[in-house]
Amino acid sequence: MAELKENKQRVIEVTEKDLPLHCPTPDQVKWNSHPRVFLPVHKTGEALCPYCGTLYKLVGPVSGHHH
């Protein structure tokens, strides 16, 4: 089982395998989470969660089109 992470990291690097990206991510604990929101990180290379302020940065290549 994957280790759960607290929702307190302010910058998180994500890759193509994380798309479509949403916050909170599946590996974050749920007790202190906000509603799930999808983030268009593939458009500009980064996206800011409007709920918790976490900045997601896309690293590495993106081969296909993601919605």
Secondary structure, DSSP 8 states (H G I E B T S, - for coil): ----B-TT-SEEEE-GGG-SEEES-TTB-STT----EEE-HHHHSEEE-TTT--EEEE-S---S---
